C-alpha cells in the first residue's frame, strides 16, 4: 500500500489515487520549509484558555470538582489551561459576601432598551461558588483570570469580592480584571456609561477600583483593559497604569471575534476561513509595545463570530480549522494565550440582553438559542460534549510548551502551517482551509528526520456539526479520548510527504 502510494506520487500521477478525472486539478502542490528561528518563542504551557460568563458562577455547582464531566473536558483540552471569567454579564454580577450584603444599584440606561444588548438583571454570586471554583481549579490544574464588575458596582464591593477570591483561590489566581470591553461602554448597544465617556474617564475610574482592591489584597495582580477592539486603548492603558500600579499590572488583554453578527449575510464560512490580515497587524503593534515593557499580551476572549456565534459555522467543523489556525497564528506573534469564549447558552443569551440573532438567522430548530461557538457544550440537563472547535483547540494545544520554528509554506492555496520543537521532536500543524482542493505536501526541516507520523483532524464537511475526529477518534462520553490512528508518513529524500485533503488538518510529528 505504502509502496504503491510512493510510486504514484513519484510518478506524479496522484490522479490515479482517487481514480477520478480532474483530481490533479483538485490538489495543490505545496511545501513547508522549517528552519530554526533565532528568536523562536516558547508557546507557554498555559497557552490554551477558555472564557466563560462570570454569571455562570450564579450556579455554584457548575465550576465544581464534582462536576466530573466538565473537569474531564477541561483536562482533555489542557492540563495547564487558563479559565477567564468575565463577559457582558460580569457587569451585572454581585458578590453576596454574607446575608446582610445588599444588591448593588442596577444602572439602566435611559431610552429605548430594544437596541441595548446588556442583561439588565443581576446575578448573585455566593461564597460557596468561589469555594467550589477553587476545587474545580485544583481538579483541572487550570488557573484563573477573574473579572470584577465595573459596570454596576463600587470600589468597595470589588475589594470585598477580590479579597474573598484571593483568599480562597490563592495560587490558582493569575490576576484580576476590572470591567469587560470598556471601549464599548458608551455605545447605545451597551450603555454602561453615558455617551461621551471615554478613555480618560475609564482610567480614572479603573485606578480607583484597582487601589481599593490592593488595599485589601496587597499582592493582587491585574490584567487589562480587556477591550473589544480598540487596540490603541491597550497601549495607552499599559503606559498609564503601569506607572501607577508598581508592578501590579502584569498583562495587557483584549478580545477578538473574527466575524459577526450572525444575521449579517456577509458572515460566511468562506470569509471566516479566508483569514483576517488585521489580526496580525494589530497583534504585532501591541506585542511591540508589551515586550518593550516586559508585559504579556493575552487574548482573553473571542471566537469565530460575536453575538453568540452562527449556526452552521461556529458550531461546525469550519470553526475547528479556524480556531487551530488562529491560536497558532497568535502564538507565532508572541501572544501568551488565547481564551475561547463559551459556556451554557442561558448565560451567553443573558450576555446578549436576551437576543438570539444566531437562532433567528438559522431559520430552523437548533439545540440552543445562542452560544453556538462554545467549545464545550454543557446545557443544563444535557450531556457535556465537545463541539468541533474543541478539536481545533486540541491541535493547537499539542504545540504548547514547545519552541516555535519558522515554517514557510509555499503553494497550497488557502492553507497555513506552524512548527514547534521540543525534547521529543518537532511538530508541524497544517491547516488546509480550502473546501475543494487537497494538498500534496512535503515537509523539510534543517536537521532532516528519520520518521514521521500524523494525526488527522477531519470531518464529513466544513458545515459538519458531528463526526469530527482527531487521530481517528472522536471525544467520547465523559471527555474520554486517545489517539487511535497514528498514521505513518513516508519520508523520502529528507522530506515527509503526505496528502492533506480539502477541509482538514494534520498534526505531523517528526523525529
Ligand atoms: C462580547 C461579550 C460577551 C458576549 C460576546 C458575543 O464580552 O459577553 O457574549 O461578545 O457577542 O462582546 O457573543
Boltz pocket constraint, residues with backbone or C-beta under 6 A from the ligand:
constraints:
  - pocket:
      binder: B
      contacts: [[A, 53], [A, 86], [A, 87], [A, 88], [A, 89], [A, 180], [A, 181], [A, 228], [A, 301], [A, 305], [A, 306], [A, 307], [A, 308], [A, 309], [A, 348], [A, 351], [A, 352]]
      max_distance: 6.0
